[in-house]
């Protein structure tokens, strides 16, 4: 910028502050500087048009670092006194351009009129407010997408019509009835581990809400991964998992490294690891069993804690018949058939349980 241009540029005591505001919007609120600069540069011509019936052509340049505004007006040369702001006298025009003629256009640097500045400020405030909200929503959407399926810590904020609303970092999450552990009492201020699922548009300041779950089997998987180093480093893998939230779960694990007991690794020394998981699940029973590629062996293990004497497979019907001692029959079936039901889900086989010695 030349010395003449510098002198003609808008002298604004708040220019430096405007530069600071732009940097703050970019660094703290995540608003791209270009978007804010464009909003300011567009607001000034718009404000001029609102205040003047025949406004001049207005070209605005804003330095995003210093906040300095450079305004250039384009006016039509007329003979005699101008009647609108869009006109300029021939005498004044030739001071700017000696070759100016009536009917031609000339450009000149100008200061921003106070009335235009005030109107532009309102337009800019609205535009920037909108961009801040957009930037925040985009940031939250990115965080929600990055957190999908992950275990997060949250705090219960309120309960409305059976839905639990949580704060998980910067995210607003909600826990509908079907994602809650039945019988679990959740009160305001309680810390809670959840997995985050899909997100939806929120209302008011919430902007975005993420569906959370405590009932999904993924929660149990993530809790085990957080407690068991061998799962985290890939030495042990979860092959199958099924849950009846708040009541009982079954998890089949396999070791990929020689010398590691997958079941023992998940249970932990003196059961410390599995106890931590069970405590987070409000006392839900978790059966850990070792995976087997032999379907009969897998069915027998899945019916734990009941001892199984033998398993006969009907490959065509994909049905397994498990034989247990009569005294173990109720244990194998479980309360209201729960143990047998979970075993069937875990293995993918239809399971019939019969007492040992009964004719088949």
Secondary structure, DSSP 8 states (H G I E B T S, - for coil): --HHHHHHS---TTHHHHHHHHHHHHHTS---HHHHHHHHHHHHHHHHHHH-TT--EEEEEE-TTT--EEEEEEEEEESSS-SSTTEEEHHHHHHH-TT--TT-EEEEEE---HHHHHHHHHHHHHHHHHHHHHHHHHHHHHHHHHHBT-EEEEEEEEEETTEEEEEETTEEEEE-GGGS-TT----TT-EEEEEEEEEEE-SGGG-EEEEEESSSHHHHHHHHHHH-HHHHTTSEEEEEEEEETTTEEEEEEEESSTT--HHHHHH-GGGHHHHHHHHHTTT-EEEEEE--SSHHHHHHHHTTTS---EEEEETTTTEEEEEE-GGGHHHHH-GGGHHHHHHHHHH-SEEEEEETT---
